[in-house]
Amino acid sequence: MRFGTIVGMEFGQILTYAPLTPLVFTWALRFPLQRDNWKNRSLFYVLAGLIFVLAHLLLWGATPYAAWNSAARSFSSAFWNWHAHTFRSPWVPLKSMLMFGSVDDITEAYIPTLLIAHAVLYYQRFREREHRAAQLAEQLTKSRLQVLKTQMQPHFLFNTLHSISALMLSNVAAADRMMTSLSDLLRMSLEDNGSQLTTLNRELEFLGVYIDIEKVRFADRLRVVFDIDPECLDCQVPHLLLQPLVENAVRHGISRRSRAGTIEVIAKRSGTALDLWIRDDGPGLNEPPEQLFNRGLGLSVARERLQTLYGNKQVCEIRTPVNGGAEVHLQMPLSYSEASKPERVAHRYL
C-alpha cells in the first residue's frame, strides 16, 4: 500500500471529526452532566453518541478512502464508484465501517470531547466561584471598615456639640468659632466619598481642623507639635485614623493636667513601613494596655481597621515613654497615592 493511500485513509477518518466535535463540545457545555440530572443527561449523551457515530459514518463514507473495494483492490467512497462514475449501494460498506469504526468514534472522539468540555466547564465555574468569593470578601471588608469608621464620627460629633453647648453659656464667640470649625470638619469628612484611604497630608489637614476646635476649649493649655517627614506626606493612611487617637490624648492626657500639656504627632519612614506616633505628657497609663484597647473606642477601632486593611503587616500598640505620659505607635506598609512627593516643612507647631 502506498504512503499516500495510508495518509488518505487515516485523514479520511480523522478529519471528518472536525465538523462534529465542536457540536459535541457545545452540547456538553449547554447540557452538562450534574448530580441532580445525571440519569436524564446520561440517556441524552447515549442518544447524542449514536447520532455522532451515524453522522461521522456518513461524512467518512463520502471520502475517497472510506471503504475497501475488493474487486478493484483499492479504497473508494461508500456512495460513489470512481471507476464507473456511478452511485453505488452504500449499505454493505457502511455496515463494515460501522462495525470497525464505531468503537473508535466513541472512545477516541466522542467521550474525550465530552470529558474536555466538562473539565473546561468545571474550571470556569471554579474560577467564577473564586471571583464571587473574592468580591464578597472585598465587599464585606469594605462594609466592616465603613462601620468601624462611622463609629468614630458620631462619637466625636456628640463630644463637640456638648462642648459647644457648654460654651454658649460662657463664651459665645468661642462657641461660634468652634461651630465654624466643626462645619469645616464635617465638610472635609463628606468630601472623602466613603474612601477608606487618604494621604497623610490630607489626614493632617483634617486633624488640624479638629485641633482648632480643641484649642477653643483648652486655649493655652493645649500645645500640639507636628514632626512630619516630608516624604511621608503623600503616603496612604486610613482616613480618620489620627483624629480619634489625638482625641484620646486630649481627653485622657491634657484634660487631666492642671497646667499646659503637649501632644506630639510624629511620622517617619522606616524602610518599607510608615511609623506614626501620638504622644502626650499627661499622667500616663493607669491600667494595662490590653484593657485600654478593650475599653477605648478609638484604640480598638484603630487596631481593627489596621488589621482589616493590612493583616499582620501592621502594628498598633500603646505604651508609657521613658519621660512619662502615653504613646500610641502605629506602623503600616509604605504606599504612595502619587509618584510625586512635594517638599513640605517637616515641623509645624499649632
MARGU-523742 format. One record per residue: residue in three letters; x negated, y negated, z of N, C-alpha, C in turn. Coordinates in steps of 0.001 Angstrom, whole numbers, plus 500000, padded with zeros to 6 digits. Each point is the difference from the previous one (the first is absolute). Last residue first. Layout:
N
AlaXYZXYZXYZ;...
//
This chain:
350
Leu498712425904566315501316499396500172500184499657501481;Tyr495788501245496165500456499862501378501351499313500009;Arg496410503039496633501063498999500037500535499960501426;His495730502219496610500501499687501334501076498917499894;Ala497898501630496074500041501206500814500598499743501368;Val501067497692495081499261499708501228500161501169500948;Arg500236500979494748500775499301501003499111499711501199;Glu499957501802494406499239499615501189500895499199500940;Pro501886503793496521499621498595500126499249499741501286;Lys500682504307496795499982499749501437499547498566500223;Ser502061503519495773499331498782500443500125499850501497;Ala502094503598497817498556500142499830499256498785500527;Glu504723501600502130499510499368498790498493500186499936;Ser502396501982503513501136499794499111499570499401498672;Tyr497118503307503445500230498622499580501189499938499069;Ser497862503351504259500554499922498645500343498556499705;Leu497792503625504033499829498707499342500558500068498584;Pro501598502905504522499176500016498784499987498641499312;Met500724499914505247500719500595498880499098499996498771;Gln500493498755505801499114500307498873500804500720498933;Leu500402496921505035500639500652498856498954500253498929;His500491498610505632499128500224498843500763500787498950;Val500816496696504676500595500973499086499108500098498773;Glu499369498179505395499580499979498599500704501124499251;Ala499831496786505037500473501162499241499610499829498542;Gly497880498051505013501074499768499049500451501298499345;Gly494834499341501773501366499950500506501022499699498921;Asn495156500693499407500225498743500720501446499827500454;Val498637503910497558499050499878501111500281498754500830;Pro504210502032497373498622499625499659499137499851501256;Thr504373503221499244499575498829500774498569499665499622;Arg503948502475496798499005500239501037499697498682500718;Ile503101502866495794499942498844500895499052500333501149;Glu501114501749494484499693500262501399499973498691500775;Cys500455502572494923500802499021500731499820500308501483;Val498042501472494676499777499950501446500915498925500574;Gln499408503373495161500298498748500684499716500145501482;Lys500332503456496358498954499042499617500231498628500649;Asn502859504042500163498886500061500951498894498999499685;Gly504586498808497913499729501311500575498899499946501043;Tyr502153496323497290498616500434499797499676501356500609;Leu504478497785500045499350499489498788498660500671499722;Thr502529501092503931500816500320498828499305499576498713;Gln497990498931504139499966501443499774500794500393498765;Leu500109495491501354498669500353499507499899501496499730;Arg503973498441501937499872499492498627498642500364499414;Glu500828501072504523500807500831499105499872499537498555;Arg497848497426503381499367501314499835500782500868499022;Ala501832495816501097498758499821499248499310501340499761;Val503789499942502765500373499831498597498762499812499132;Ser499369500290504668500494501277499466500359499894498528;Leu498618496047502319498919500976499883500477501293499360;Gly503216496603500921499050499566498983498890500995499781;Leu503203500784503456500571500147498662499005499613498921;Gly498961502026505009499956498772499220500485500197498578;Arg499728503668503142500900498979500522500067498771499096;Asn497161503814499132501359500539500142500999498924500408;Phe495417498929499687500505500323498663501433500524500076;Leu497774499162504042500296498741499320500545500247498599;Gln498491503638502472501276499523500541500401498675499368;Glu495812501790498900501073500787499394501368499593500528;Pro495978497938501808500376499585498639501162500779499414;Pro499644499293505383499250500694498953500487499617498606;Glu500698496283503710500367501407499936499241500656498859;Asn499610495353500969500412500422501335500487501440500034;Leu496538496447496930500969501093500006500315500418501425;Gly498399494860499061499580501329499577501111501029500114;Pro499888494975500793499669500858501150499595501417499622;Gly499218496312496197500987500052501077499580500946501112;Asp498115498376495514499268499946501268500953499948501183;Asp500198502225494662500436498911500872499213500072501300;Arg500006502003494406499516499969501383500647498842500762;Ile500098503216495257500786498953500653499626500048501479;Trp497804501965494986500063499954501451500908498849500433;Leu498566503364495383500696498839500547500008500122501523;Asp497430502235495221500196500004501448500640498688500431;Leu499335503284495316500278498662500498500301500114501493;Ala496955503277496380501136499803500899500108498534500374;Thr496446502364497508501218500095499189501254499789500846;Gly495681498037501939499896501000498936501218499972499110;Ser500802497025503430499086501011500509499920501128498979;Arg501813494466500721499883501167499134498948500944500586;Lys503305496342502677498682500298499466500092501213499082;Ala503010496161503231500075500929498870498609500161499413;Ile502930497875504678498736500252499304500246501018498890;Val502337496496503919500408500868498894498786500150499092;Glu501102498305505441499119500098498839500592500978498988;Ile501656496653504410500242501220499230499090499963498779;Thr500264497410505192499581500064498596500342501373499420;Gly501712496330504334499437501272499564499733499994498512;Ala501060496527504746499979500251498554499323501337499684;Arg502110499829504811499291498981499225499976500423498532;Ser502070502716503189500381498691500539499319498862499263;Arg501495505058498114498892499197500530500522498667500515;Arg502633503336497733499743500409501382498811499258500623;Ser501448499515495378501093499521500855499782500356501466;Ile496889501506496601499952498553500220501074499544500977;Gly499899504765499060498704499443500347500058498543500376;His503751502735498540499400500739501120498637499449500421;Arg502587497911496434500975500348501038499333500626501225;Val497468498862496085500550498787500621500853500367501202;Ala498291503504497439498892499323500690500489498728500692;Asn503049502373497317499703500744501227498899499325500804;Glu500963498216495796501097499706500922499807500748501319;Val497081500929496506499671498704500592501094499586500978;Leu500818503854497639498873500243500899499544498702500663;Pro503476499919496715500448500627501250498873500232500986;Gln498803498071495725500849499133500824500512500689501269;Leu497371502218496457499268499258501009500915499231500953;Leu501760502619496281499226500854500900499395499207501146;Leu502856499007495791500519499830501351499308500933500987;His499019501634495301500661498723500276500587500005501407;Pro495618502873498456501463500086500153500590498648500383;Val495556499917497118500357500427501351501521500139500055;Gln495527499128496246501399500318500250500182500519501422;Cys496195496392498063500260501399500311501494500201500279;Asp497575495795499068500843500589498966500231501490500215;Leu497289497448503032501248499255499859500942500601498961;Cys495353501265501428501138500794500472501339499326499730;Glu495581498129499141500262501072499035501164500893500423;Pro498421496341502824500660499545498761500324501117499022;Asp499947500490505374499015500155498938500659499617498669;Ile501503498202504901500397500828498863498871500028498975;Asp501703498300505001498666500322499477500209501019498887;Phe503105496345503262499931500932498884498540500168499574;Val502904498316504655498782499912499207500035501086498923;Val503473497129503661499819501166499130498792499759499112;Arg502575498170504860498962499724499001499768501285499214;Leu503591497641503967499749501047499001498975499514498990;Arg501670497278503599499658501252500667499629501104499021;Asp501621495426498971498546500173500115499603501292500699;Ala504837500127498310499204498763499855498511500333500111;Phe504130502919500222498890500018500953499114498762499930;Arg504019500617497208500347500481501341498872499776500995;Val499339498976495456501014499081500513500364500396501428;Lys497143502751497619499290498825500528500977498924500472;Glu501591503958497860499551500268501363499276498801500610;Ile501405499742495487501170500101500878499568500198501447;Asp496679500008496718500548498647500149501214500006500924;Ile498172504098498751499209499352501047500456498561500209;Tyr501960502449496480500432500526501293499255499307501147;Val498667499010495662501301499372500280500537500494501338;Gly496010501959498458499793498602500359501297499280500327;Leu500017504461498329499626499944501413499801498558500460;Phe500814500762495457501206500336500761499720499884501499;Glu496361499523497197500889498847499841501279500209500804;Leu497025503570499783499496498952500891500831498726499885;Glu500944503570497103500373500376501361499530498962501008;Arg498709499518495523501425499721500150500472500336501409;Asn495578501085498959500156498548499974501461499598500188;Leu498865504540499516499677499505501334500176498483500061;Thr502992502640496501498589499686500205499783499503501428;Thr503854503588499022499725498630499579498513499748500189;Leu504151504234500135498615499542500012499919498564499523;Gln504173502315500216499356500437501226498579499481500128;Ser504660497940497480498736500702499791499365500328501336;Gly504250497515499022499989501347500536498714500760499812;Asn500686495331498671500863500900499227499918501452500479;Asp497843495562501434499213501208499713500809501053499262;Glu501671495688501665499308499922498721499235501275499664;Leu502315499154504203500894500404498918499303500025498652;Ser497646498520503846500353501405500185500887500510498880;Met498852495429500188498838500801499600500290501486500130;Arg503298497045501553499874499879498546498834500845499498;Leu500601499679504624501025500851499388499941499936498487;Leu497157497151502397499604501391500216501003500958499371;Asp500911495388499977498888500299499095499596501463500111;Ser503212498465502999500576500087498653498919500300498964;Leu498604499258504412500718501267499887500618500159498625;Ser497909495934501086499010501066499803500674501357499844;Thr502760496368501038499444499834498652498989501093499692;Met501754499831504339501032500431499052499498499883498570;Met497266498343503432500038501462500028501030500543499023;Arg499729495372500576498799500494499308499985501530499963;Asp503461497965502425500175499742498576498798500498499203;Ala499809500184504689500944501003499496500226499826498508;Ala497410496791502168499272501263499913500900501108499477;Ala501991495845500797499055499879498885499215501296499820;Val502956499592503700500723500177498735499054499937498813;Asn499552501216505232499186499326498989500626500250498632;Ser502197501491504087498897499210500563499239499202498959;Leu503793502995499166500399499324501226498925499071500543;Met499394502805496148501037499017499684500424499205501233;Leu496928503766500120499412498688499738501047498930499714;Ala501297504574500669499466499440501245499443498604499777;Ser501565502387496255501122499668500882499518499367501300;Ile496814501661497012500609498769499477501148499563500894;Ser497986504120500978499103498888500332500577498679499517;His502291503909498846500109499779501439499123498825500437;Leu499724501449495580501261499280500232500212499738501487;Thr496275502597498797499842498617499568501264499182500231;Asn500059504647500927499115499300500933499862498527499638;Phe502433502790497104500731499776501246499141499242501013;Leu497998501307495921501012498966499786500751499683501291;Phe496824503573499820499368498684500026501042498887499911;His501613504369499686499333499856501292499362498618500125;Pro501955501353495872500982499552500999499357499782501367;Gln497026501601496636500545498683499689501094499555500970;Met497817504385500114499244498906500585500675498649499785;Gln501693504130498181500118500029501454499328498788500637;Thr499743500920495335501142499199500401500239500049501505;Lys496514502629498097499730498580499794501146499134500496;Leu500420504689500069499015499570500992499731498500499895;Val502781501909496760500659500006501307499045499514501081;Gln498278500553495718500891498844500037500731499919501330;Leu497250503715499174499201498792500191500888498764500101;Arg502079504055498977499509500008501384499175498757500296;Ser501515500643495619501125499706500883499545499942501454;Lys496859501259496751500342498584499869501136499620500938;Thr498791504527499814498932499211500611500321498508499942;Leu502894502948497826500124500150501447498949499167500716;Gln499826500198495327501152499217500435500182500070501512;Glu496645502653498103499649498588499887501147499114500465;Ala500730504616499818499054499688501074499611498526499975;Leu502730501592496541500738499962501251499084499650501171;Gln498006500610495794500835498800500007500779499868501307;Ala497481503905499315499104498853500206500795498702500040;Ala502343503909499004499565500028501401499087498819500310;Arg501372500607495556501112499543500827499622499978501471;His496835501750497012500179498567499753501130499440500862;Glu499233504639500101498899499286500640500163498494499848;Arg503051502686497760500245500051501441498892499287500756;Glu499461500410495372501104499076500300500308499993501493;Arg496819503069498422499473498640499960501080498973500323;Phe501343504467499683499109499844501149499427498587500052;Arg502551501219496266500857499806501177499163499812501255;Gln497730500998496028500617498674499912500871499720501219;Tyr498177504277499622498944499032500289500555498577499955;Tyr502837503515498783499777500001501445498897499026500387;Leu500876500540495383501166499418500680499774499926501504;Val496748502149497327500000498559499754501138499325500766;Ala499867504664500120498858499455500738499926498485499837;His503248502317497527500353499935501415498849499459500843;Ala499188500662495415501007498955500177500398499862501468;Ile497093503514498804499317498697499897500999498868500226;Leu501729504351499850499179499813501196499302498643499988;Leu502519501315496186500863499745501152499188499713501258;Thr497646501308496183500542498648499819500928499624501152;Pro498223504432499877498990498984500343500502498566499837;Ile502993503502498654499798499926501453498889499016500372;Tyr500751500649495323501200499516500682499773499831501502;Ala496351501692497213500471498662499614501137499514500894;Glu497768504333500407498904499109499627500446498586499651;Thr503033503664501339498905499952500991498924498976499668;Ile503904500675497101500445499756501376498813499765500934;Asp499206501068495421500765498750500077500364499645501446;Asp497907504165499051499069498862499939500740498674500116;Val502616503839499747499280499980501281498998498846500036;Ser502370500760495976500854499437501044499292499939501351;Gly498244501924495677499701498620500375500793499442501164;Phe500289504545497859498589499761500317499716498586500531;Met504471501450498773499453501042500869498569499675500430;Leu502179497194496877500624499873501314499408501005500976;Met498682500185495476499412498831500674500567499833501404;Ser501884503358497252498635500356500373499315498855500754;Lys504240499175498283500099500999501060498619500414500477;Leu500293497153496296500315499281501241500134500960501184;Pro499268501769495599498811499340500563500292499252501305;Val503742502135497940498957500978500354498746499309500538;Trp503646497296498449500321500753501208498901500971500405;Pro500554496680496143499063499769501110500163500967501164;Ser500647499987494340500763500280501220499064499902501204;Arg498917497035495661500024501396500378500835500164501267;Phe499126496336495469500290500234501408500081501490500261;Thr496841498246496056501420500173500307500151500142501514;His495901500044496995500618498679500100501506500082500179;Ala496481503524499723501150499971499076500681498642499978;His496181500526502739499629500649498730501138499928498995;Trp500434498371504496499113499142499224499623500605498645;Asn504336500350503338499053500906499348499140499170499062;Trp502909498698504648499672499683498605498944500971499486;Phe501771500042504552501153499548499223499717499873498506;Ala496790501200503472501116500918500229501212499646499151;Ser494789499055498534501086499445500782501097501045500172;Ser495017501789499343500933499164499248501054499463500951;Phe494880503072499445501014499318500806500889499145499110;Ser497583504642498256499676498607500350501123499438500863;Arg499889504214497206498876500009500936499492498583500270;Ala503875501697497366498988499128499407498730499945500837;Ala503499502766501499499908500299498568498902499156499346;Ser501148499376504609499203501216499776499847500319498523;Asn500680495400502817500630500657498869499151501210499630;Trp500719496865504663499092500791499171500801500727498933;Ala501163495138502520500220501453500002499023500683499040;Ala499678495168501016500938500477501012500044501524500078;Tyr497557496217497407499292501072500703500884500614501084;Pro501194496176497180499533501025499050499305501183500667;Thr504047497134502439498603499791499595499552501101499043;Ala504341499835502220499935499156498819498576499766499522;Gly501116502463504032500366500769498807499915499179498730;Trp499305497946504221498869500862499656500285500787498726;Leu503464497420501764498919499135499516498795500821499550;Leu503606502329501952500407499428498717498898499108499421;Leu499347501832504290499995501067499006500371499468498626;His500288497156503731498610500206499585499899501081498934;Ala504205499227501856499587498828499229498559500154499530;Leu501721503340502846500640500050498683499572498819499130;Val498461500131504468499429501113499229500590500049498596;Phe501792496816503016498612499665499657499381501096499127;Ile504235500744501849500079499027498901498606499635499517;Leu500231502741503746500447500735498813500102499071498793;Gly498984498041504137498876500795499518500369500802498768;Ala503329497546502249499128499101499249498791500748499464;Leu502885502382502794500665499717498714499143499065499145;Val498416500851504304500005501257499239500630499782498623;Tyr500072496454503068498655500188499428499902501304499221;Phe504036499043502302499797499022498926498642500205499321;Leu500964502522503817500788500480498860499832499064498805;Ser498027498610503953499300501192499501500735500588498804;Arg501958496399502301498899499563499146499211501194499473;Asn503538500785503058500522499494498728498873499602499057;Lys498671501455504289500744501070499308500500499526498630;Trp497722496967502981499096500935499334500753501115499254;Asn501131495766502724500608500333498701499236501108499277;Asp498839497936504361501457500058500048500651500400498681;Arg495189499484500583500479500978500972501511500151499960;Gln497593498517495478499928499559501380500653501026500911;Leu498152498772494601500386501098500871499786499565501444;Pro501086496530495792498968500735500749500602501089500878;Phe501316496919495751500716500980500809499000500840500795;Arg498395496406497368501395499562500141500783500924500922;Leu495489500960498899500038498758500753501434499546500264;Ala499335503836497340499548500272501365500019498735500860;Trp501037499659495373501035500741500730499608500182501466;Thr496801498140497124501066499044500324501128500675500763;Phe496531502720498392499465499108501036501068499006500448;Val500982502779496377500005500770501241499519499132501160;Leu499771498103495759501397500156500408500104500770501305;Pro495736499508497998500488498736500592501455500067500437;Thr498137503858497763499568499818501398500366498630500577;Leu500881501197495333500898500611500980499591499718501445;Pro497632498720495783501276499268500105500927500527501089;Ala495635502146499460499877498546500204501340499267500052;Tyr498933504816499045500468499639501342500119498479500173;Thr498189502067496083501463499877499967500594499814501396;Leu495319500777499216500404498618499742501504499823499918;Ile498055504418500663499754499092501129500544498598499744;Gln500296503606496688500726500355501209499888498919501071;Gly497705499473495938501407500120499658500839500349501212;Phe495301499928500305500594498671500072501464500019499614;Glu497602504059499733500019499521501372500686498630500118;Met499419501873495666500905500832500789500129499473501441;Gly496895497965497067501377499686499630500997500783500815;Val495431500967500582500310498662500509501446499634499688;Ile498401504010498219500121500104501459500387498653500594;Thr499069500140495425501262500687500282500236500105501506;Gly495937498226498465501091499064499756501349500619500284;Phe496129502715500179500074499096501146501149499008499837;Arg500386504843497641499210498783499897500224499094501214;Met500305505478499752500843498813500000499119498760500000;
//
